[in-house]
């Protein structure tokens, strides 16, 4: 069954983890839709963040189970990696785009169907201690890229009020500067940090009991 990667709606962009389409056995996606979005995320002004594509079991955040994934053209075929966190690792390659590459996924016929989602997240490894300047820079890049991806839909986006810190396990705040004391709220494997109205020259930091995996945008609900 061949399915095509369609244009993200404004509502899809709103959700950050927006469902693009269900993936089923022997599913095929056009690479050009992915490439067009990666081209925006690869701009120098977004050096701290990236656009990640997730394959997750339908209706959940669990990693999808697939037999294989590959990117093919009329003259080549290369395997793709599905990371432990469910991210489908795609190359950013102009030649593949020009050759109308296809992304091919294979599942067992009785496997749980998968959703193909995307998320904005931080690009580089993080430390247990996060500086306010770093958080603000990442927040600004999230806001810029989300609006860039949304196009005209940016006028309907909710306010981005800060960042959410994601962890592999339950995490707690270990040390925090007074300026951030009332702005960090942790629950389970994530901590929300409200950055609205903070002076960009403020020197502050927050430390956690374990090293964060990623930063993702925090949108006002």
C-alpha positions in Angstrom: 0.0 0.0 0.0 1.5 3.3 -1.0 0.7 6.4 1.2 2.0 9.9 0.6 3.5 12.3 3.2 1.0 15.2 3.2 1.3 18.8 4.2 1.1 19.4 7.9 -2.0 21.4 8.9 -1.9 24.2 11.4 -3.7 21.9 13.9 -0.9 19.3 13.4 1.7 21.9 14.1 -0.1 22.9 17.3 0.4 19.6 18.9 4.2 19.3 18.5 3.8 15.6 18.6 1.5 15.8 15.6 0.2 12.7 13.9 1.1 12.9 10.2 -0.5 9.6 9.2 -0.8 5.9 10.2 1.9 3.6 8.9 0.9 0.0 8.1 2.5 -3.0 6.6 4.6 -2.2 3.5 4.0 1.5 3.8 5.7 4.0 1.4 6.3 7.7 2.1 7.7 10.3 -0.3 11.0 11.7 1.1 10.4 15.2 -0.3 7.9 16.1 2.4 10.4 15.2 5.1 13.2 17.0 3.3 11.2 20.2 2.9 10.8 20.4 6.7 14.3 19.3 7.5 15.6 22.0 5.2 14.0 24.6 7.5 15.3 23.0 10.7 18.8 22.9 9.3 19.1 26.7 9.0 22.0 28.1 11.0 19.6 30.0 13.3 18.3 26.7 14.6 21.6 25.2 15.5 20.5 24.2 19.1 17.4 22.2 18.0 16.3 19.6 15.5 13.2 18.2 14.0 12.8 14.5 14.9 10.4 12.0 13.3 8.9 9.4 15.6 7.4 6.0 14.8 5.0 5.1 17.7 2.4 2.5 18.3 -1.0 3.9 17.3 -2.5 5.9 20.2 0.5 5.6 22.4 4.0 6.9 22.9 5.6 3.5 22.7 8.2 2.7 20.1 6.8 1.1 16.9 7.8 -2.4 16.0 8.9 -2.7 12.4 10.7 -5.4 10.4 12.7 -3.0 8.4 13.0 0.6 7.1 14.9 1.8 4.0 15.2 4.8 1.8 15.3 4.0 -1.9 15.7 5.7 -5.3 15.7 4.3 -8.8 19.4 3.4 -8.4 19.9 2.8 -4.7 18.6 1.4 -1.4 19.9 2.2 2.0 18.7 0.9 5.4 17.3 3.3 7.9 17.7 3.1 11.7 14.8 3.2 14.2 16.4 4.4 17.5 15.5 3.1 20.9 13.3 6.1 21.6 11.3 5.6 18.4 13.0 8.2 16.3 13.3 7.3 12.6 16.8 8.5 11.6 16.6 10.2 8.2 19.4 11.6 6.1 19.3 15.2 5.1 20.4 14.8 1.5 19.6 17.1 -1.5 20.5 14.3 -4.0 18.0 11.9 -2.4 15.3 14.6 -2.7 16.2 15.4 -6.4 16.0 11.6 -7.2 12.5 11.4 -5.7 13.5 9.0 -2.9 11.0 6.9 -1.1 10.9 5.8 2.5 9.7 2.1 2.8 8.6 0.6 6.1 7.7 -3.1 6.6 5.7 -4.6 9.5 4.2 -8.0 10.2 0.6 -8.1 9.0 -0.7 -8.6 12.5 1.6 -5.9 14.1 0.1 -2.9 15.9 -0.2 -0.1 13.4 2.1 2.8 13.9 1.7 6.6 13.9 4.3 8.8 12.3 4.8 11.9 14.4 7.2 14.7 14.6 8.6 16.8 17.5 11.0 19.6 18.0 13.7 18.8 20.5 17.2 20.0 21.6 20.0 18.7 19.4 23.0 18.4 21.7 23.6 16.4 24.9 22.6 18.1 28.1 24.1 18.4 31.6 22.4 17.9 34.9 22.7 21.6 35.4 20.9 23.9 32.9 21.8 27.6 32.6 19.0 30.1 32.1 20.8 31.6 29.1 20.9 28.1 27.5 17.2 27.6 28.2 16.2 31.0 26.7 18.2 30.4 23.6 16.7 27.0 23.0 13.2 28.5 23.7 13.7 31.2 21.1 14.8 28.7 18.5 11.8 26.5 19.2 9.5 29.4 18.8 11.2 30.5 15.5 11.2 27.1 13.9 7.6 26.2 15.0 6.4 29.4 13.3 8.6 28.7 10.3 7.0 25.2 9.9 3.5 26.5 10.5 3.6 29.1 7.7 0.4 31.2 7.8 -0.8 28.9 10.6 1.6 30.7 12.9 -1.1 33.2 13.7 -3.1 30.5 15.3 -0.4 28.9 17.4 -0.7 29.1 21.2 2.0 31.0 23.1 5.2 29.1 23.8 5.8 29.9 27.4 9.1 28.0 28.0 10.6 24.5 27.7 9.8 21.1 29.0 12.8 19.0 30.2 12.4 15.2 29.4 14.1 12.4 31.4 14.4 8.7 31.0 13.2 8.2 34.6 11.5 10.2 37.4 13.5 13.4 38.1 13.5 16.0 40.8 15.1 19.4 41.2 18.4 19.2 43.1 19.4 22.9 43.2 17.8 26.0 41.8 18.4 29.8 41.6 15.9 32.1 43.2 14.9 33.6 39.9 13.6 30.1 38.7 12.2 28.9 42.0 8.6 29.4 41.2 8.9 28.6 37.5 10.0 24.9 37.6 7.3 22.2 38.1 8.3 18.5 37.9 5.9 15.6 37.4 7.3 12.1 36.7 9.7 12.1 33.8 9.4 15.7 32.9 9.8 19.2 34.3 8.2 22.3 32.9 10.1 25.6 33.0 8.2 28.9 32.5 10.4 31.5 30.9 7.9 34.3 30.3 9.0 37.7 31.4 12.5 36.7 32.6 15.3 39.2 32.0 17.6 37.8 29.4 20.6 39.1 31.5 19.6 37.2 34.6 22.2 34.7 35.7 20.3 31.6 37.0 20.4 27.8 36.7 18.6 24.7 37.7 20.1 21.3 38.6 18.3 17.9 38.5 18.8 14.5 40.1 19.5 13.0 36.7 20.7 14.1 33.3 17.9 15.3 31.0 17.4 13.5 27.6 15.9 16.5 25.7 14.3 19.9 25.9 11.0 20.3 24.0 8.7 23.3 23.6 6.2 24.2 26.4 3.0 25.5 24.9 0.3 27.4 26.7 -2.8 25.2 27.0 
